[in-house]
């Protein structure tokens, strides 16, 4: 006998996005992407239709309809999933600190200028100019970076990286707010006892425009690179000394490397990875690439490149450890620390998505 379908939760946010439906759970803050056929029958979960009605609408048998109902139930579509407060692991802890929506609303006019076509081009040009100056005078920056070896230099560099990380997260947040999204949470993340910042911009999934979703993803690293480039120009022109000079050098050294090795690298699950996903129009790229049957050549190439890059990181870390331990090489120990610091500060709070 056909069973009555359960009622869909009324607090779920459902958006029809082209050939898919995106569902936001405001309680768990999870996002779910449903295909056109599945999303198109959500209206039937009203407590009146039956599993037979669902089977007929999807042209499947009733057993498959029941399996679909169970899968949606596992997602918490009919009743909120019980969320017991779990103890966070010591090496990865997050604390929400502030709801920045009020402050971000005041910055919307600024954000609209920054993330207009003209604003994006100007930021990209500044980043390119800064990169050119950095490469042309790399010996100057290399020599000056030795000042970061003393304790004051390490502290200055660390504070600088915190500041540029906050600028990065603010870039994501301002772009999302400018496009009508909601940023409800910014906070502190502790990675292996190293503090940093995170911003929850998962609402970007609800933006209907792929262009806007891409701009939200690009906004963080682009604003960071713009700030980095401006500091490169300042240091080249004025060569500040003391704590200020170390502060600027810390940002130049670490922010530049982390953008190249991590943030904009699609082989690491940071901004570059999500930009590639959005550009290709795929979800769960990593999981599909490393599945038993990757869906295409692109996924197999991605998996191969990802493995090679992981081996590269392991070799770099091993080299640094070898130099540090066997030769007491101060530079090797310092750069091994910098390398780990870059990796930690590059970890983003990913956009969680599940497919049904």
C-alpha positions as CSV (number, residue, x, y, z in Angstrom):
1,X,0.0,0.0,0.0
2,X,1.4,3.4,-0.9
3,X,2.7,5.5,2.0
4,X,1.9,9.2,2.5
5,X,5.0,11.4,1.8
6,X,6.3,13.4,4.8
7,X,6.0,17.1,4.8
8,X,9.0,19.1,3.7
9,X,10.4,21.5,6.3
10,X,9.1,25.0,5.7
11,X,12.4,26.7,6.8
12,X,14.4,25.2,3.9
13,X,15.6,27.7,1.3
14,X,15.1,26.3,-2.2
15,X,16.4,27.9,-5.4
16,X,16.0,26.7,-8.9
17,X,19.4,27.3,-10.5
18,X,19.4,26.4,-14.2
19,X,19.2,22.6,-14.5
20,X,19.5,22.0,-10.8
21,X,18.0,22.9,-7.5
22,X,20.0,24.2,-4.5
23,X,18.6,23.6,-1.0
24,X,20.0,25.4,2.0
25,X,19.4,24.1,5.5
26,X,19.5,27.2,7.7
27,X,20.1,25.1,10.9
28,X,23.0,22.9,9.8
29,X,24.2,25.5,7.2
30,X,24.6,22.6,4.7
31,X,23.8,23.0,1.0
32,X,22.4,20.3,-1.2
33,X,22.3,20.2,-5.0
34,X,19.5,18.2,-6.5
35,X,19.1,17.4,-10.2
36,X,16.2,18.9,-12.2
37,X,13.9,15.8,-11.8
38,X,14.4,15.4,-8.0
39,X,14.1,19.1,-7.3
40,X,11.0,19.4,-9.4
41,X,9.0,17.0,-7.2
42,X,9.8,18.6,-3.9
43,X,6.3,20.2,-3.9
44,X,4.8,16.7,-3.5
45,X,6.2,16.4,0.0
46,X,3.2,18.1,1.5
47,X,1.7,15.3,3.6
48,X,-1.0,14.7,0.9
49,X,0.8,12.9,-1.9
50,X,1.9,9.3,-1.7
51,X,5.0,7.3,-2.7
52,X,3.0,6.0,-5.7
53,X,2.4,9.6,-6.8
54,X,6.1,10.3,-6.6
55,X,6.9,7.1,-8.5
56,X,4.5,8.1,-11.3
57,X,5.9,11.7,-11.5
58,X,9.5,10.4,-11.8
59,X,8.6,7.4,-13.9
60,X,10.2,5.0,-11.5
61,X,8.9,2.1,-9.5
62,X,7.7,2.6,-5.9
63,X,10.7,0.9,-4.4
64,X,13.0,3.5,-5.9
65,X,10.7,6.2,-4.8
66,X,10.9,5.0,-1.2
67,X,14.8,5.0,-1.5
68,X,14.6,8.6,-2.6
69,X,12.4,9.5,0.3
70,X,14.9,7.9,2.7
71,X,17.8,9.7,1.1
72,X,16.1,13.1,1.5
73,X,15.2,12.1,5.0
74,X,18.9,11.4,5.8
75,X,19.6,15.0,4.6
76,X,17.2,16.3,7.2
77,X,14.6,17.6,4.7
78,X,11.6,16.5,6.8
79,X,12.9,17.0,10.3
80,X,16.0,18.8,11.5
81,X,18.9,16.4,12.1
82,X,19.8,16.2,15.8
83,X,23.0,18.0,16.3
84,X,24.9,17.0,19.4
85,X,27.6,19.3,20.3
86,X,30.8,17.4,19.4
87,X,34.2,18.2,20.9
88,X,36.4,19.7,18.3
89,X,39.8,18.1,17.5
90,X,42.7,19.9,19.0
91,X,44.3,20.5,15.6
92,X,41.3,22.1,14.0
93,X,39.0,24.3,16.1
94,X,36.6,27.1,15.0
95,X,34.8,29.7,17.0
96,X,32.3,32.1,15.5
97,X,33.0,35.6,16.8
98,X,30.8,38.1,15.1
99,X,27.9,38.5,12.7
100,X,29.3,41.0,10.3
101,X,26.2,41.6,8.2
102,X,25.6,45.1,9.7
103,X,29.1,46.4,9.0
104,X,29.2,44.8,5.6
105,X,25.9,46.4,4.6
106,X,27.6,49.8,5.3
107,X,30.4,48.7,3.0
108,X,28.2,47.7,0.1
109,X,28.8,50.9,-1.9
110,X,32.6,50.3,-1.6
111,X,32.2,46.6,-2.5
112,X,30.2,47.4,-5.6
113,X,33.0,49.6,-6.9
114,X,35.7,47.0,-6.0
115,X,33.8,44.2,-7.7
116,X,32.5,46.1,-10.7
117,X,34.3,45.3,-14.0
118,X,36.4,48.4,-13.7
119,X,37.3,47.6,-10.1
120,X,38.3,44.1,-10.9
121,X,40.5,45.2,-13.8
122,X,42.2,47.9,-11.6
123,X,42.9,45.3,-8.9
124,X,44.3,42.8,-11.4
125,X,46.6,45.6,-12.9
126,X,47.9,46.5,-9.5
127,X,48.6,42.8,-8.7
128,X,50.4,42.5,-12.1
129,X,52.5,45.6,-11.5
130,X,53.4,44.4,-8.0
131,X,54.4,41.0,-9.3
132,X,56.6,42.6,-12.0
133,X,58.4,44.8,-9.4
134,X,58.8,41.9,-7.1
135,X,60.4,39.6,-9.7
136,X,62.6,42.4,-11.1
137,X,64.0,43.2,-7.6
138,X,63.7,39.8,-6.1
139,X,67.4,40.0,-4.8
140,X,66.4,43.0,-2.7
141,X,63.5,41.2,-1.1
142,X,65.5,38.1,-0.6
143,X,68.3,40.0,1.2
144,X,65.9,42.1,3.2
145,X,64.0,39.0,4.3
146,X,66.9,37.9,6.5
147,X,65.7,40.4,9.0
148,X,62.7,38.1,9.7
149,X,65.1,35.5,11.3
150,X,65.2,37.3,14.7
151,X,62.3,36.9,17.2
152,X,61.0,40.4,16.5
153,X,60.9,39.6,12.8
154,X,59.0,36.4,13.3
155,X,56.4,38.2,15.5
156,X,56.1,41.1,13.0
157,X,55.7,38.6,10.1
158,X,53.1,36.7,12.0
159,X,51.0,39.8,12.8
160,X,51.3,40.8,9.1
161,X,50.0,37.5,7.9
162,X,47.0,37.8,10.3
163,X,46.2,41.2,8.9
164,X,46.4,40.1,5.3
165,X,44.3,37.0,6.1
166,X,41.6,39.2,7.6
167,X,41.8,41.3,4.4
168,X,41.4,38.2,2.3
169,X,38.3,37.0,4.3
170,X,36.8,40.5,4.1
171,X,37.1,40.4,0.3
172,X,34.9,37.3,0.1
173,X,32.4,38.7,2.6
174,X,32.1,42.1,0.9
175,X,31.6,40.6,-2.5
176,X,28.8,38.2,-1.3
177,X,27.1,41.0,0.6
178,X,27.3,43.3,-2.5
179,X,25.5,40.7,-4.6
180,X,22.6,40.4,-2.1
181,X,24.0,37.4,-0.2
182,X,24.1,37.0,3.6
183,X,27.3,36.7,5.6
184,X,26.2,35.6,9.1
185,X,29.5,34.4,10.6
186,X,33.1,35.4,10.9
187,X,35.4,33.9,13.5
188,X,38.7,32.5,14.6
189,X,40.1,29.2,13.4
190,X,42.9,27.4,15.2
191,X,45.0,25.0,13.0
192,X,47.6,23.1,15.0
193,X,47.5,25.8,17.6
194,X,48.1,28.5,15.0
195,X,45.2,31.1,14.9
196,X,43.7,32.6,11.8
197,X,40.4,33.8,10.5
198,X,37.5,32.3,8.6
199,X,34.3,33.6,6.9
200,X,31.2,31.6,6.2
201,X,30.3,32.6,2.6
202,X,28.4,29.4,1.8
203,X,25.4,31.5,0.8
204,X,27.2,32.1,-2.5
205,X,25.5,28.9,-3.5
206,X,22.2,30.7,-3.6
207,X,23.4,33.3,-6.1
208,X,21.7,32.7,-9.4
209,X,24.5,34.1,-11.5
210,X,27.6,32.0,-12.1
211,X,29.6,35.2,-12.7
212,X,28.6,36.5,-9.3
213,X,29.5,33.2,-7.6
214,X,32.9,33.3,-9.3
215,X,33.5,36.9,-8.3
216,X,32.8,35.9,-4.6
217,X,35.4,33.2,-4.9
218,X,38.0,35.4,-6.6
219,X,37.4,38.4,-4.4
220,X,39.4,37.1,-1.4
221,X,42.7,36.2,-3.1
222,X,42.4,39.2,-5.5
223,X,42.0,41.7,-2.7
224,X,44.9,40.0,-0.9
225,X,47.1,40.1,-4.0
226,X,46.2,43.8,-4.4
227,X,47.2,44.6,-0.9
228,X,50.4,42.5,-1.3
229,X,51.3,44.4,-4.5
230,X,50.8,47.8,-2.9
231,X,53.1,46.7,-0.1
232,X,55.7,45.5,-2.6
233,X,55.6,49.0,-4.2
234,X,55.8,50.7,-0.9
235,X,58.8,48.6,0.3
236,X,60.6,49.2,-3.0
237,X,60.1,52.9,-2.9
238,X,60.7,53.6,0.8
239,X,62.5,50.5,2.3
240,X,61.0,50.9,5.8
241,X,63.2,49.5,8.6
242,X,62.5,48.2,12.1
243,X,59.3,46.6,13.1
244,X,57.3,48.2,10.2
245,X,59.8,46.9,7.7
246,X,59.6,43.4,9.1
247,X,55.8,43.6,9.2
248,X,55.7,44.5,5.5
249,X,58.3,41.9,4.6
250,X,56.4,39.2,6.4
251,X,53.3,39.9,4.3
252,X,55.3,40.2,1.1
253,X,57.1,36.9,1.7
254,X,54.3,34.7,3.1
255,X,51.2,36.1,1.3
256,X,52.9,35.9,-2.1
257,X,54.0,32.3,-1.6
258,X,50.7,31.1,-0.2
259,X,48.8,32.6,-3.1
260,X,51.0,30.8,-5.6
261,X,51.3,27.5,-3.8
262,X,48.0,27.2,-2.2
263,X,45.2,29.8,-2.5
264,X,45.0,30.0,-6.2
265,X,46.1,26.4,-6.8
266,X,43.2,24.2,-7.9
267,X,45.0,21.1,-6.6
268,X,44.5,22.2,-3.0
269,X,41.0,22.6,-1.5
270,X,41.2,26.4,-1.2
271,X,39.9,29.2,-3.4
272,X,41.5,27.9,-6.6
273,X,39.8,24.5,-6.2
274,X,36.3,26.1,-5.8
275,X,37.0,28.5,-8.7
276,X,37.8,25.5,-10.9
277,X,34.6,23.7,-9.7
278,X,32.5,26.7,-10.4
279,X,34.1,27.3,-13.8
280,X,33.5,23.7,-14.9
281,X,30.1,23.5,-13.3
282,X,30.9,20.4,-11.3
283,X,30.6,19.6,-7.6
284,X,32.7,17.3,-5.5
285,X,35.5,17.4,-8.0
286,X,38.0,15.7,-5.7
287,X,35.7,12.9,-4.7
288,X,34.8,12.2,-8.3
289,X,38.4,12.3,-9.5
290,X,39.5,9.7,-7.0
291,X,36.4,7.5,-7.3
292,X,36.7,3.9,-8.6
293,X,35.2,5.1,-11.9
294,X,36.1,8.8,-12.7
295,X,33.4,10.2,-15.0
296,X,35.8,11.5,-17.6
297,X,39.4,12.2,-18.8
298,X,39.4,15.6,-17.0
299,X,38.8,14.0,-13.6
300,X,41.6,11.4,-14.3
301,X,44.0,14.2,-15.2
302,X,43.0,16.1,-12.1
303,X,43.7,13.1,-9.9
304,X,47.1,12.5,-11.5
305,X,48.1,16.2,-11.1
306,X,46.9,16.2,-7.5
307,X,49.0,13.2,-6.6
308,X,52.1,14.8,-8.2
309,X,51.5,18.0,-6.3
310,X,51.1,16.2,-3.0
311,X,54.4,14.4,-3.6
312,X,56.0,17.7,-4.4
313,X,54.8,19.1,-1.0
314,X,56.1,16.1,0.8
315,X,59.5,16.3,-0.9
316,X,59.8,20.1,0.0
317,X,58.9,19.4,3.6
318,X,61.3,16.4,3.8
319,X,64.1,18.5,2.3
320,X,63.5,21.3,4.8
321,X,63.4,18.8,7.7
322,X,66.6,17.1,6.5
323,X,68.5,20.4,6.2
324,X,67.2,21.6,9.5
325,X,68.2,18.4,11.4
326,X,71.4,17.3,9.8
327,X,73.0,20.7,9.1
328,X,71.4,23.0,11.6
329,X,70.6,25.2,8.7
330,X,68.8,28.3,10.1
331,X,67.4,29.2,6.7
332,X,66.1,25.7,6.2
333,X,64.4,25.7,9.6
334,X,62.9,29.1,9.1
335,X,61.5,28.3,5.6
336,X,60.2,25.0,6.8
337,X,58.3,26.9,9.5
338,X,57.2,29.4,6.8
339,X,56.1,26.6,4.5
340,X,53.9,25.1,7.3
341,X,52.6,28.5,8.2
342,X,51.6,29.2,4.6
343,X,49.8,25.9,4.4
344,X,47.9,26.5,7.6
345,X,46.8,30.0,6.7
346,X,45.6,28.8,3.3
347,X,43.0,26.5,4.7
348,X,39.6,28.0,4.0
349,X,36.2,27.0,5.4
350,X,35.0,25.2,2.3
351,X,31.6,25.5,0.8
352,X,29.9,22.3,1.8
353,X,27.7,20.6,-0.8
354,X,26.0,17.3,-1.2
355,X,24.4,15.8,-4.2
356,X,21.2,13.8,-4.3
